[in-house]
Amino acid sequence: MIGCALLTGLLLAVMRPMPWGDDLTLHIAVLRRLLANPLHPGNPVVQMGGGSAYYSPYTVLLALLGKPFGLGPIALYRFAMLANGLLLMSGLYRFIRTLSQARWAPPLALIGMLLWWGTTAITFSGYLSLDSFCDCAAYPSTIGTALALHLWAGLNKGTLRPRRLAGLGALLGVLLLVHQFTGISATVGCAAILVSRHRELRERAALRGVALALAVCAVVIAIWPYYHLWSVGGGQLHLLDPIHHVLYTHIDTWYLYATPGLLALALRLRRNRTDPLVLMFAGVAAVVVLGWLSGHWSFGRSWPMVMFTAQAAVAIHVAELPRGRVRTAWMAPVALATAMGLWAQTGILLAAMPTAVRNEAVKVIGQHAGLEQLPHAAWLDGYLKPSDVVLADIPLAQSEVAAHGAYNVSSPWYLPEITESQDEVRASAMKALLSPNTTAAARTALISRYHVTWVLLLSDETLPAGFPAQQVAAADTFVLYRVLE
């Protein structure tokens, strides 16, 4: 309870400044479109019809909650930070309780999930280190992890009867719609749990239940009206690999404290060759290794679940040890990992402090991750409308455009619903519009084709000579121009 209260207090503190990053601006753009038109929101970033993989049950639910009360996307995501955090903690407690009845197993698992990572801080969507969790608590990846833990808890304990498994199948379908990367790890975890319960699967009722669960999962996915799960990627997942390569280049500093977990897992394996935690670790680790060998670095998004299984194994092992020399020997590396992890994750703690206190703290302990936020030009709300198209060529400005509800000419993010060729055409048009070598006639044609009404540049950028636009505002490193008729 103490750990839950402390983490809740931290989330409440972080809700006030809300870490402002480019991924958050995309999620805010998604909510703005759903709030403006829940049934036919269109693309969240560029002006085109159709749906988007970002319109998941999670974002639609947030929009439906906010619409009657007139809440904006930022207020909704502040609420989501706390709700997701509580859902994650309850899922962690439920799942650990299916593996151990030791009193200290759940709180130790929470400490491990947040702090037993490595010598440097990680801030990446889906990662559960303290810095990353507080930075991404409102993201779909966080609620995806929470749903996965509840799913595993329900599958690892209780009867394998059809009606019960049908509900779990529906939950898996929702999870896959909310966050596909987490869905991969969750599915592997479900398979591991079923293998660990192989004796019960010999019963016909259990087999019918699993078949029904898969059918319900497929139906949930098929009837979702905003996008089709099977079309996500469309053969373009290689576009995500470059940004995920970093997940494999810091193995020695990001994942160092998983080492004691390997020993704890080995001890579990010696006791039970079909231990669910061991099978989950092996299955999810296989996904990570596959990404490493194939060069599809986006499979590295399964690293958090690899770490979680190792962290949970250590927490359970230490909590179940009787008092004595063996327990004392295990407590030494656990205490060291906790202390070093807390030091590495200091950034988010500092970010929650008042500015004056934070500045003094930084002088003492140095610069850490989580302190720097992207500029947030709130004044753009006074100019931009949802139907406007804004020309911006720097990702910082493009993400700000999306966060304030307008369209970009070209997306700074990977959008599964846009083909690679379409994205290249839009990127070329964006560059041509701001190139000094583009003729006036060609520029006018592109402005008309993409319905450009505004230009947002950084303060150190300039419009090419002859561009038909007039400056109307400048602040927070941005300069806004209105395109002349």
N, C-alpha and C positions, 0 to 999 in steps of 0.2 A: 504493500500500500504506500509506503514511504517513497519508493522509486517511482510509482505511478504519479504520486502527488508532485514530486520534483519535476518530472518530465512534463506534466500538465502545466506547471508554473512556468517552465521554460518556453513552452509553446505559446502561452498567453503573452509572455514578454516579446517573443519574436513576431507575434501577430501584429503588433503595433507598427514596427517599421516595415514588415514583410519584405524579405530579401527580393530585390527587383532584378531579375535576370532575363535573358532572351527567351528561355523556355517558358518562363512564367508569362511573358508577353504574348506568346502564342496561345497558351491556354486561356488567357483573358480575352484574346480575340475570338476564340471559339465560343466562350460564354456570351460575349457581346452579340454575336450572330444569332445564337439560340434565344437570347432574351428579346432580340428585335423581331425574330420570326421563328418560333419554335418548330413549326411544321416544315417550312422550306427555307432553311437558313442559307443555303448556297455554300460556296467555298469560303472558309474563314479568312483567307489571306489575299487571294486574287479574284478579280471579277469574272466569275464563270459559274455556270449552273452545276447541278449535281450535288452529291453528298460529300462527306469527308469521314475518314477513319477516326478523326478526332471527336466526332459526334457519338460518343459512347453512352451507355446507360448512366455512367457517373456524371458526365457533363450535362446530359439532358435532365437528370434528377436535380442537379444544382439549379439549373435554369427554371425548372418547374417550382422549386422551393422559393426562388427569388422573385419570380414574376408577380405573384399576388401581393407581395409586400413592397414592391418597388425597389428591391435591393440591386445594386450594381455588381459587376463581376468581381471587383476587388473586395467588397464586403463579403461576398459569397465565398471567395477563396480564403479569407480570414477565418470564416466559420469552418470551412473544409479542413483547414490545418488542424484545428482542435478535434473535429469529428474523426478525421483519419487517424490522428494520433491515438485517440481512445480506442478506436476499432482495432488498430494494430496491437496495442497492449493487451486488449482482451483476447485477441486471436493467439498471441504469444502465450498467454497464460493457459488458455484451453489446450493448445497443442502440447506444451511442455507437460501439462498434467496427464496427458494420455501416455507419456513416456516415463514419468516418475512421480511418486507421491512425496518425495522429499520436500520439506518445507521451503528450503532456500533455492530450490531448482529454478522456479520462475524468476525471482529477482536477479539471480546470478545470470540467467539467460538474457534478461533485459540489459544488464551491465555489459555482458559480452557482445550482444548485438550492436550496442552503441559505441563501445570503446575498444574491443579486442580486434583491431585491424592492423595497423602498421605504424611506422615512425613518422609518416607524413599524412596530412589530412586529405581526404577524398571528398569532392563534391561532384556527384554525378547522379543523374536521375535513376532511381531504383536502388541506390546504395543506402545502407542503413546505418552508416557511421553517424555519430552525433551531428557533426557539421552538415553532412549531406541530408540527413533526416529532417533537421530543422529548416534547411534551405528548400527542400522539395516535399515538405509534408502535405502540401495541397495538390501535388501532382498525381495523375492517374497511376503512376508506378507505385506510389505509397499505398493507395487503397487497394491496388492489385495485390500487393504483398499481404495486406491485412486479410483480404478475402482468401488468399492461398492458405494462410495459417488456419483460418476457420474451416476451410475445406478439408485440410489434412486432419484437423482435430476431429471433425465429424466422421471421417473415413477410418481413422485409426482406432476409434473406440465405438462400441455399440454394434448392433446386429447389421448384417449385410442383407437387409430385406428390401424388396423392390420399391416400396413407397418411400422409404428413407433414402435410398440411393438415387431415386428420381429427383429428389430435392437437391442432393449434392451435384447431380448432373446439371441441373439448372444453374446452380451456383458457378460451376466450371464454365458453362456457356457465357454467363455474364462476365466472368473474369477475363475470358479470352476476348470479349468485345471491348473491355475496358483497357487492357494493356497486354499486347501480344507477347512481348518479351518475357514478362512475368508469367504469362500463361504457359509458356514452354516449360519453365521450371516447375510450375504447379502441376502440369500434366505428368511430367517425369516423376514428381513426388507422389502423385496418386498411384502411378504404376508400381512404384517401389512399395508403397503401403499394401497394395493388393497382393504383391508377391510375398510380402511378409505374412500375409493372412491366407496363404495358398491352401492350407488345409480346409478352411471354411469355404473356399471357392469350389470345393468338390460337390457341395450341395447345389441342387438344381435351383433352389430359390435364390441363392447368392449369384449364380450365373445369370439368371433372369434379371436380377436387380442390376448387375453391371451392364447388361445389354440395354435395359431400360434407361439407365443413367446416360449411356452414350447417345441413345436416341433422343432423349430430352435435351441434352446438350446441343445436338445437331439442330433440333427444332428451334431452340432459343436463338442460335446463331442465324438460322435461315430466315426467321420472321423479323429480325431487327431491320427497321425500315431506312435507317440513315446511311448505311453502307453495307457492302457484302464482305465478310471476313476473308473469303477465298480470293478476293481481288486485291487484298492488301499486299503490297510489294510489286505485283505485276512483273516479276522478273527484274526489278530494279533495286533489290536489296543491296547490291554491291555499292550503291551510292552512299549507303550508311557506313560502310566499312572504314573509310578514312577517319571519321570522327571517333570511331570506337577503337582504333589502333592503340590509343593511350592506355586502354584497360589491360593491355598485355605488356606494356613497356615499363611498368613500375611494380612488377611482381615482388621484388625484394623489399620495397618500402611500403606498399599498400596492403599487402596480405601476410606480412611477416608473422603476426601473432596467431595465425591459423596452425602453426607448428604443434603446439600442445594438443590441439584438436585432433591431429592425426594419430597421436598416441591414444587419446581417449576413444577414438573410433576403432582403433585396432583392438583395444580391450573389449569393446562391445562386440566386435566381430568374433573374438575368441569365445565369448559366451554364447553367441547366437549368430549363426551364419546367415540368417535372414532377418537380421535386425533392421527395422524400417529406417532408422537414421543413417545407418551405414549404406543401405541400398540407395537412399536419396542422395547421399554424398557422391556415391559412385556414378549414379545416373546423371546428375547435374554436372559433375566434373567432366564426364564424357562429352557433354555438349560444349563445355569450355575448350577442351582439348581439340574437339572437331573444328572449332573456329580457329584455333591456333594452327592446326595442320593444313587447313584449307585456305587460310588467309581471309576468311569471312569473320572479320574482327567483331562484327555486331553480335556474334554468339557470346561475346564476353559479357553481355548483359546478364548472363547467368552466374557471374562471379558472386554477387551478393548471396545467392542461395547456397553456393559452395561454402562460403564463409559462415553462413548461418548454421549449417549442419555441424561444422567443426566447433563453432562457439557453443551451440547447444549441448554437444557431446561433453565438452569440458565442464560446463555449468552443472549438468546432471551428475557427472562423475564425482566432482568435488562435493556437491551437495549430499550425495549418498555415502561418502566415505565416513567411517566411524572415526571418532577422535583418536589421534595417535600420530606416530611419526610419518606415516604415509600421507595422511591428510595435510600435515604441516609441510611436507615436501612439495605437495601440489599447490598449496596456498602461496608459496614464494613466487613461482612464475605467474600465477594468476594476479597477485597483487602488483607485480612489476608491469604486467601487460595493462592492467587497469590504470596505473599511474601514468605510464607512458602514453596510453591512448587518450587519457584526459588532457595531457599536455598537447598532444598533436591536434586535438579537436577543440582547442581553446577559442578558435576564431568565432564560432557562432555564439559562444558565451559573451565575448566582447561585443559582438554586433548588437546584442540585446541591451547593452548598457547605455545610459545617457552619454551624449557626445563627450562632455567634459571628463567624465570618469573613464571612458574608453580611451581617450587620448593619453591620459596619464598611464593607464594600464599598458598601452602599446609601448610606451617609452621603457617600461620595465621588462616586459616579456618579448618584445619584438613583434614584427608583422606576422600575422597568421592569415590563413584562408578564411573567407567569410566576412571580411571587413569591407571590402570594396563592392559597391553596388553600381549598376549602370545608371546613367543619368535618367531621370524620370520627368519628362516635360508635360506636367499636368495641364499646362495652359493650352495644349493642343485641342483639348475638349471644346474650347470656345470657338474653334474654327472648323474642325473636321466633322463631316456627317457620314453616316454608314454607307451612303451611295457614292462618296467621293473616291477618286483614284489619285494616289499620291506617288510622285516619282521620287525615289530615293535609291542611291546606289551603294551605300554603306550599310552592312547588316545592323549596326546599332540604330541607325535612323529607320531602317525598314521594320525592325521589330517594334519601334516606338509607334510607327504608323499603324501597325496591326493592333497594338494594345489600345489605341484610341479609336478603334472601330472602323477605320477606313481601309480601302484596298491598296495593295501594292501593284506595281507593274510586274515585278518579278519577286518570287518568294525567296526569303533567306533560309527557309527550312525545307527539308525533304517533305514533300506532300505525296502520299501514295497514289492519290487520284489524278495526279498530273504526270503524263508520260515524260520520259527523258527528253524527247524531241520537242515537246511543248515547252518544257522548262528552258531548253536551250534557246528557243525562239524568243521567249520573253526576256531572258537574260541579255540576249543580243540587242533587243529593242531598247532595253534600259541603258545599255552602254552607248548605243547610237544616239539616243536622245540627249545625252550629256557630252557627246564627243564634239570637239571644235571642228572636226572635219566633216560633220554631217551638214548637208545643204539645208537651207531654210525650208524648201518645199518638202524634203524627206522628213524633216523634224515635224513639220505641221501635220503631215500625213500620219506619223506615228502618234502624235498627241491626240489626233482625232480617232485613230483606230483603238487606242487603249483608254479613251475618255479621260485623259489626264487633266485634273483641275488644280492640283497643288504640286509644289516641289519642296522637299525637305532635305536640306543639306547640313553637314557639320559646319561649324564656324570657320574652319580653315579651307573649305571648298568654295569654289566660285562657279557661277553659271557661265556657259560658253557665250561668246559675243553673239548678240542677235536673238538669244532665247526669249520668247514672248512671255515674260513673267515679271512681276513686281514684288519686292520684298514687303511683307506685312508684319512680321514679328521676328524677334530673335531673343533667345534666352536658353540657359542650361545646355550650352554647346551646340544648339540647333538654330538654324535659320529657316524660316518658312516663307515661301514665295507663292503668290497666286498667279496661276496661268491666265494670261489675258485672252479674251475672245478674239 
